[in-house]
Amino acid sequence: MRRSRTEVGRWRMVRQAQRRKSRWLEAQSRRNMRIHAIRKCLVNHQRVSLMFAIHDR
């Protein structure tokens, strides 16, 4: 079954929009993972420094 040009164009646009959205979501989750990793690192650093501060006294 042959599709009209406008229909094909609409399909392409929809597919492109979906692809863009999924890429954006992937990038967001990557950014969030990096933020979480940095926070976890900072928390661990604080915990270790506290442990040593208590240990030294």
A tleap script that builds the chain and sets N, CA, C and O, in Angstrom:
source leaprc.protein.ff14SB
mol = sequence {
  NMET ARG ARG SER ARG THR GLU VAL GLY ARG
  TRP ARG MET VAL ARG GLN ALA GLN ARG ARG
  LYS SER ARG TRP LEU GLU ALA GLN SER ARG
  ARG ASN MET ARG ILE HIE ALA ILE ARG LYS
  CYS LEU VAL ASN HIE GLN ARG VAL SER LEU
  MET PHE ALA ILE HIE ASP CARG
}
set mol.1.N position { 0.841 -1.197 0.000 }
set mol.1.CA position { 0.000 0.000 0.000 }
set mol.1.C position { 0.879 1.251 0.000 }
set mol.1.O position { 1.747 1.422 0.856 }
set mol.2.N position { 0.635 2.107 -0.968 }
set mol.2.CA position { 1.447 3.319 -1.115 }
set mol.2.C position { 0.932 4.435 -0.216 }
set mol.2.O position { -0.272 4.668 -0.109 }
set mol.3.N position { 1.867 5.110 0.420 }
set mol.3.CA position { 1.509 6.224 1.310 }
set mol.3.C position { 1.680 7.550 0.575 }
set mol.3.O position { 2.516 7.671 -0.321 }
set mol.4.N position { 0.896 8.519 0.954 }
set mol.4.CA position { 1.033 9.848 0.345 }
set mol.4.C position { 2.273 10.537 0.915 }
set mol.4.O position { 2.761 10.181 1.988 }
set mol.5.N position { 2.763 11.515 0.187 }
set mol.5.CA position { 3.983 12.228 0.614 }
set mol.5.C position { 3.821 12.879 1.976 }
set mol.5.O position { 4.733 12.845 2.802 }
set mol.6.N position { 2.658 13.472 2.207 }
set mol.6.CA position { 2.444 14.151 3.494 }
set mol.6.C position { 2.452 13.141 4.635 }
set mol.6.O position { 2.971 13.409 5.719 }
set mol.7.N position { 1.860 11.960 4.369 }
set mol.7.CA position { 1.826 10.921 5.399 }
set mol.7.C position { 3.240 10.437 5.726 }
set mol.7.O position { 3.608 10.277 6.890 }
set mol.8.N position { 4.012 10.212 4.679 }
set mol.8.CA position { 5.402 9.782 4.875 }
set mol.8.C position { 6.169 10.840 5.655 }
set mol.8.O position { 6.932 10.522 6.567 }
set mol.9.N position { 5.961 12.104 5.289 }
set mol.9.CA position { 6.621 13.202 5.990 }
set mol.9.C position { 6.252 13.241 7.457 }
set mol.9.O position { 7.100 13.455 8.324 }
set mol.10.N position { 4.962 13.030 7.724 }
set mol.10.CA position { 4.492 13.043 9.109 }
set mol.10.C position { 5.148 11.901 9.899 }
set mol.10.O position { 5.593 12.094 11.030 }
set mol.11.N position { 5.201 10.711 9.287 }
set mol.11.CA position { 5.841 9.563 9.952 }
set mol.11.C position { 7.293 9.872 10.286 }
set mol.11.O position { 7.773 9.587 11.383 }
set mol.12.N position { 7.986 10.471 9.299 }
set mol.12.CA position { 9.406 10.813 9.522 }
set mol.12.C position { 9.569 11.780 10.677 }
set mol.12.O position { 10.446 11.611 11.525 }
set mol.13.N position { 8.709 12.807 10.705 }
set mol.13.CA position { 8.773 13.807 11.767 }
set mol.13.C position { 8.545 13.167 13.133 }
set mol.13.O position { 9.260 13.450 14.095 }
set mol.14.N position { 7.537 12.299 13.200 }
set mol.14.CA position { 7.211 11.627 14.467 }
set mol.14.C position { 8.395 10.783 14.933 }
set mol.14.O position { 8.784 10.816 16.101 }
set mol.15.N position { 8.958 10.022 13.987 }
set mol.15.CA position { 10.083 9.153 14.346 }
set mol.15.C position { 11.279 9.979 14.819 }
set mol.15.O position { 11.957 9.614 15.780 }
set mol.16.N position { 11.529 11.090 14.136 }
set mol.16.CA position { 12.636 11.973 14.503 }
set mol.16.C position { 12.425 12.552 15.906 }
set mol.16.O position { 13.354 12.617 16.710 }
set mol.17.N position { 11.193 12.968 16.181 }
set mol.17.CA position { 10.874 13.540 17.494 }
set mol.17.C position { 11.076 12.501 18.593 }
set mol.17.O position { 11.620 12.805 19.655 }
set mol.18.N position { 10.631 11.270 18.327 }
set mol.18.CA position { 10.807 10.189 19.316 }
set mol.18.C position { 12.279 9.935 19.581 }
set mol.18.O position { 12.714 9.785 20.722 }
set mol.19.N position { 13.038 9.891 18.478 }
set mol.19.CA position { 14.473 9.638 18.619 }
set mol.19.C position { 15.141 10.736 19.447 }
set mol.19.O position { 15.960 10.469 20.327 }
set mol.20.N position { 14.760 11.993 19.133 }
set mol.20.CA position { 15.338 13.135 19.855 }
set mol.20.C position { 15.001 13.058 21.340 }
set mol.20.O position { 15.855 13.298 22.193 }
set mol.21.N position { 13.742 12.720 21.644 }
set mol.21.CA position { 13.304 12.644 23.034 }
set mol.21.C position { 14.054 11.532 23.785 }
set mol.21.O position { 14.483 11.725 24.922 }
set mol.22.N position { 14.205 10.377 23.141 }
set mol.22.CA position { 14.885 9.264 23.821 }
set mol.22.C position { 16.357 9.600 24.055 }
set mol.22.O position { 16.921 9.264 25.096 }
set mol.23.N position { 16.975 10.267 23.072 }
set mol.23.CA position { 18.373 10.687 23.251 }
set mol.23.C position { 18.500 11.671 24.404 }
set mol.23.O position { 19.427 11.587 25.209 }
set mol.24.N position { 17.553 12.608 24.473 }
set mol.24.CA position { 17.560 13.617 25.528 }
set mol.24.C position { 17.419 12.960 26.889 }
set mol.24.O position { 18.120 13.311 27.837 }
set mol.25.N position { 16.487 11.983 26.977 }
set mol.25.CA position { 16.276 11.269 28.239 }
set mol.25.C position { 17.534 10.519 28.649 }
set mol.25.O position { 17.914 10.509 29.820 }
set mol.26.N position { 18.174 9.891 27.670 }
set mol.26.CA position { 19.409 9.152 27.945 }
set mol.26.C position { 20.478 10.100 28.491 }
set mol.26.O position { 21.168 9.776 29.458 }
set mol.27.N position { 20.609 11.260 27.872 }
set mol.27.CA position { 21.598 12.246 28.318 }
set mol.27.C position { 21.269 12.729 29.726 }
set mol.27.O position { 22.165 12.898 30.553 }
set mol.28.N position { 19.975 12.954 30.000 }
set mol.28.CA position { 19.559 13.396 31.333 }
set mol.28.C position { 19.937 12.365 32.388 }
set mol.28.O position { 20.470 12.708 33.443 }
set mol.29.N position { 19.657 11.098 32.093 }
set mol.29.CA position { 19.958 10.058 33.083 }
set mol.29.C position { 21.471 9.961 33.301 }
set mol.29.O position { 21.928 9.712 34.417 }
set mol.30.N position { 22.247 10.160 32.222 }
set mol.30.CA position { 23.707 10.151 32.378 }
set mol.30.C position { 24.153 11.278 33.293 }
set mol.30.O position { 24.988 11.086 34.176 }
set mol.31.N position { 23.572 12.483 33.065 }
set mol.31.CA position { 23.913 13.635 33.905 }
set mol.31.C position { 23.559 13.358 35.355 }
set mol.31.O position { 24.337 13.645 36.264 }
set mol.32.N position { 22.358 12.789 35.564 }
set mol.32.CA position { 21.929 12.480 36.925 }
set mol.32.C position { 22.860 11.478 37.582 }
set mol.32.O position { 23.188 11.609 38.762 }
set mol.33.N position { 23.288 10.470 36.817 }
set mol.33.CA position { 24.204 9.474 37.375 }
set mol.33.C position { 25.500 10.144 37.809 }
set mol.33.O position { 26.057 9.822 38.858 }
set mol.34.N position { 25.974 11.082 36.989 }
set mol.34.CA position { 27.219 11.771 37.332 }
set mol.34.C position { 27.039 12.599 38.609 }
set mol.34.O position { 27.911 12.614 39.478 }
set mol.35.N position { 25.905 13.280 38.710 }
set mol.35.CA position { 25.622 14.095 39.897 }
set mol.35.C position { 25.572 13.201 41.130 }
set mol.35.O position { 26.144 13.524 42.171 }
set mol.36.N position { 24.868 12.054 40.995 }
set mol.36.CA position { 24.779 11.123 42.124 }
set mol.36.C position { 26.150 10.602 42.526 }
set mol.36.O position { 26.459 10.488 43.712 }
set mol.37.N position { 26.968 10.287 41.531 }
set mol.37.CA position { 28.317 9.772 41.813 }
set mol.37.C position { 29.137 10.816 42.560 }
set mol.37.O position { 29.831 10.495 43.525 }
set mol.38.N position { 29.057 12.053 42.116 }
set mol.38.CA position { 29.815 13.135 42.766 }
set mol.38.C position { 29.341 13.300 44.204 }
set mol.38.O position { 30.150 13.426 45.122 }
set mol.39.N position { 28.008 13.299 44.395 }
set mol.39.CA position { 27.452 13.445 45.745 }
set mol.39.C position { 27.893 12.306 46.650 }
set mol.39.O position { 28.271 12.523 47.801 }
set mol.40.N position { 27.841 11.080 46.111 }
set mol.40.CA position { 28.231 9.907 46.896 }
set mol.40.C position { 29.688 10.017 47.311 }
set mol.40.O position { 30.053 9.696 48.443 }
set mol.41.N position { 30.508 10.469 46.388 }
set mol.41.CA position { 31.934 10.651 46.660 }
set mol.41.C position { 32.129 11.673 47.782 }
set mol.41.O position { 32.918 11.457 48.701 }
set mol.42.N position { 31.399 12.788 47.695 }
set mol.42.CA position { 31.513 13.830 48.718 }
set mol.42.C position { 31.074 13.310 50.083 }
set mol.42.O position { 31.733 13.564 51.091 }
set mol.43.N position { 29.951 12.578 50.111 }
set mol.43.CA position { 29.434 12.036 51.372 }
set mol.43.C position { 30.443 11.069 51.971 }
set mol.43.O position { 30.712 11.115 53.172 }
set mol.44.N position { 31.000 10.197 51.146 }
set mol.44.CA position { 32.001 9.242 51.632 }
set mol.44.C position { 33.218 9.974 52.181 }
set mol.44.O position { 33.772 9.593 53.212 }
set mol.45.N position { 33.624 11.020 51.485 }
set mol.45.CA position { 34.784 11.805 51.916 }
set mol.45.C position { 34.524 12.421 53.291 }
set mol.45.O position { 35.380 12.384 54.176 }
set mol.46.N position { 33.321 12.990 53.453 }
set mol.46.CA position { 32.960 13.592 54.743 }
set mol.46.C position { 32.958 12.541 55.841 }
set mol.46.O position { 33.463 12.774 56.939 }
set mol.47.N position { 32.381 11.373 55.534 }
set mol.47.CA position { 32.276 10.301 56.520 }
set mol.47.C position { 33.676 9.855 56.969 }
set mol.47.O position { 33.932 9.689 58.161 }
set mol.48.N position { 34.564 9.666 56.005 }
set mol.48.CA position { 35.932 9.233 56.302 }
set mol.48.C position { 36.659 10.289 57.122 }
set mol.48.O position { 37.344 9.974 58.095 }
set mol.49.N position { 36.500 11.563 56.711 }
set mol.49.CA position { 37.195 12.629 57.441 }
set mol.49.C position { 36.649 12.739 58.865 }
set mol.49.O position { 37.406 13.013 59.796 }
set mol.50.N position { 35.348 12.528 59.041 }
set mol.50.CA position { 34.767 12.533 60.389 }
set mol.50.C position { 35.337 11.388 61.224 }
set mol.50.O position { 35.676 11.561 62.395 }
set mol.51.N position { 35.433 10.230 60.606 }
set mol.51.CA position { 35.950 9.056 61.311 }
set mol.51.C position { 37.379 9.320 61.805 }
set mol.51.O position { 37.731 8.997 62.939 }
set mol.52.N position { 38.181 9.911 60.932 }
set mol.52.CA position { 39.570 10.198 61.319 }
set mol.52.C position { 39.636 11.312 62.358 }
set mol.52.O position { 40.512 11.292 63.222 }
set mol.53.N position { 38.719 12.288 62.288 }
set mol.53.CA position { 38.687 13.382 63.264 }
set mol.53.C position { 38.387 12.826 64.653 }
set mol.53.O position { 38.977 13.242 65.650 }
set mol.54.N position { 37.444 11.865 64.692 }
set mol.54.CA position { 37.085 11.240 65.988 }
set mol.54.C position { 38.229 10.333 66.440 }
set mol.54.O position { 38.540 10.262 67.629 }
set mol.55.N position { 38.844 9.649 65.496 }
set mol.55.CA position { 39.905 8.677 65.794 }
set mol.55.C position { 41.149 9.356 66.370 }
set mol.55.O position { 41.831 8.802 67.231 }
set mol.56.N position { 41.432 10.575 65.875 }
set mol.56.CA position { 42.644 11.272 66.327 }
set mol.56.C position { 42.572 11.758 67.773 }
set mol.56.O position { 43.594 11.881 68.448 }
set mol.57.N position { 41.361 12.031 68.237 }
set mol.57.CA position { 41.218 12.598 69.595 }
set mol.57.C position { 41.483 11.601 70.689 }
set mol.57.O position { 41.398 11.942 71.869 }
savepdb mol mol.pdb
quit
